[in-house]
Amino acid sequence: MKRWAGLFFVLFILVSGCVQASERPDGKPNGQDNNNQSQAANEQEEVQLTYFSRYPEMEKTNQRLIDAFEEKNPHIQIELKSYAPLSYWSKISAMAAAGSAPDVFDMNSDFVDEWASKGFLYNLQDFVDNDINKEDYFTSVFDAVRYPDKETGDMYAFPYAWVTTVLYYNKDMFDEAGLEYPTKEWTWDEFLHAAQTLTLDTNNDGRTDQYGFWLYGRYAHIEPWIYQNDGLILNNEKTEFAMDDNAREAVKFLTNLTAEHKVSPKPMEMQGTNQSDIFPLGTAAMWVDGSWNIENNRNIINGQFDWGISTVPRGNNWKEDVAYGWPDNIAIFNETDHPQEAWEFIKFMTGKERTVENYTGGQVPVFKEAAISDEWLEKDKLPDNKSIILEQGELVVRNSFTRNWAEWRGYGTAEGSGMNGEVDQILDGKKTFDEAMDSLEKYANEVLEQAYQN
């Protein structure tokens, strides 16, 4: 009996030793974890990703970020290609249709619905749910990249920055006129009074030398006023152009600034001048447009006058402040072979590693820590109240993006047509308000009907 007991003891020791040496659940011997993990990291599959950017002016910035990413992820290599916006969309659209789009690419918010409906975009919702702490981001702008529903749909792109619209105003002109500066509580009546006071014929030759305001039909000039009047231009599903009474009232008020009150020039009178240069050149005292124009203002004004920003005035039917804006995004092509690695790259390009110097003057980092920093607020530069922009990011953020938005709105290659063109027709005195709105409704719904049939 003792002999058998001794034999069992020896077998136990041998078996135990085998288990400890080579039969762990992960199949690795004890004492080898650190070495093998290090070896595994070195032996990770090398992945090559292509990233298309539509901002050639940001090529150095993007490459700097890519270099930092590759240093942290040596098994992932990123090939960057930059194209100007017009050539970018024609090139990448053709590639997507042929099933050969880049792995990662810049994505406009207004194209998300169209591209997601065609199956070009990778659904990022699981990545976002698992990896993103929403407290760290301006999540109000996430809705712009959801599909098919903007409130409950999944995210098909991820923002790295966002923009909104503001009221730019010339402080020197306000001071000379003895006017108080615009406030967040400004009404249409207060705005109109200021615009009329600031419209001047300085040499009494019967021609206006200084306008109180500058307006034309582009989206950032019009939609903010509609939303600040509790108006809507689309049905709830965003499949039909259907301006409600509040929206029509807002557009009527705006077009009357030129047609009736003469406080804004006709667009045809400004031909030959970049629309974004009219305010910084001192031709108009006020202007509503995107926060992205801050850098252009600084460059052109160059200390010639003092200026600031405020929020868009509240309409007669105002209920709560609503911001008009959207994010700038990065997306993954649905047919990429490396979605996980592509997502790791997007996380890096949109998170804390993208520091303030990697944004232009009016772009707001979607990562809050960067946005609230002194470096982004730039209180030593004009405007000295950029915090107003951050406050708008905490509001309800609306936009009118749909499939084929650019066509019915009159944007990009469709500039001067659609809603943009019809509003300019009113401003130039070529159509009445009702004629232009009837024509717009018919055309926009033809575009949308075709877009949502496919």
HELIX and SHEET records of a PDB file:
HELIX    1   1 LYS A    2  SER A   22  1                                  21    
HELIX    2   2 ASP A   33  ASN A   42  1                                  10    
HELIX    3   3 PRO A   56  MET A   58  5                                   3    
HELIX    4   4 GLU A   59  LYS A   72  1                                  14    
HELIX    5   5 PRO A   85  ALA A   97  1                                  13    
HELIX    6   6 SER A  109  PHE A  111  5                                   3    
HELIX    7   7 VAL A  112  SER A  117  1                                   6    
HELIX    8   8 GLN A  125  ASP A  131  1                                   7    
HELIX    9   9 LYS A  134  ASP A  136  5                                   3    
HELIX   10  10 THR A  139  VAL A  145  5                                   7    
HELIX   11  11 LYS A  171  ALA A  177  1                                   7    
HELIX   12  12 TRP A  188  LEU A  198  1                                  11    
HELIX   13  13 TYR A  219  TYR A  227  1                                   9    
HELIX   14  14 ASP A  245  ALA A  259  1                                  15    
HELIX   15  15 PRO A  267  MET A  270  5                                   4    
HELIX   16  16 GLN A  275  ASP A  277  5                                   3    
HELIX   17  17 SER A  291  ASN A  293  5                                   3    
HELIX   18  18 ILE A  294  ILE A  301  1                                   8    
HELIX   19  19 PRO A  339  THR A  350  1                                  12    
HELIX   20  20 VAL A  356  ASN A  358  5                                   3    
HELIX   21  21 LYS A  368  ALA A  371  1                                   4    
HELIX   22  22 ASP A  374  LEU A  377  1                                   4    
HELIX   23  23 SER A  387  GLN A  392  1                                   6    
HELIX   24  24 TRP A  405  ARG A  409  1                                   5    
HELIX   25  25 GLY A  412  ALA A  414  5                                   3    
HELIX   26  26 GLY A  418  LEU A  427  1                                  10    
HELIX   27  27 PHE A  433  GLN A  453  1                                  21    
SHEET    1   A 6 ILE A  76  SER A  82  0                                        
SHEET    2   A 6 VAL A  47  SER A  53  1                                        
SHEET    3   A 6 VAL A 104  ASN A 108  1                                        
SHEET    4   A 6 VAL A 322  ILE A 332 -1                                        
SHEET    5   A 6 PHE A 158  ASN A 170 -1                                        
SHEET    6   A 6 MET A 286  GLY A 290 -1                                        
SHEET    1   B 5 ILE A  76  SER A  82  0                                        
SHEET    2   B 5 VAL A  47  SER A  53  1                                        
SHEET    3   B 5 VAL A 104  ASN A 108  1                                        
SHEET    4   B 5 VAL A 322  ILE A 332 -1                                        
SHEET    5   B 5 VAL A 396  ARG A 398  1                                        
SHEET    1   C 6 ILE A  76  SER A  82  0                                        
SHEET    2   C 6 VAL A  47  SER A  53  1                                        
SHEET    3   C 6 VAL A 104  ASN A 108  1                                        
SHEET    4   C 6 VAL A 322  ILE A 332 -1                                        
SHEET    5   C 6 PHE A 158  ASN A 170 -1                                        
SHEET    6   C 6 TRP A 307  SER A 310 -1                                        
SHEET    1   D 6 ILE A  76  SER A  82  0                                        
SHEET    2   D 6 VAL A  47  SER A  53  1                                        
SHEET    3   D 6 VAL A 104  ASN A 108  1                                        
SHEET    4   D 6 VAL A 322  ILE A 332 -1                                        
SHEET    5   D 6 PHE A 158  ASN A 170 -1                                        
SHEET    6   D 6 VAL A 364  PRO A 365 -1                                        
SHEET    1   E 2 ARG A 146  TYR A 147  0                                        
SHEET    2   E 2 ASP A 154  MET A 155 -1                                        
END                                                                             
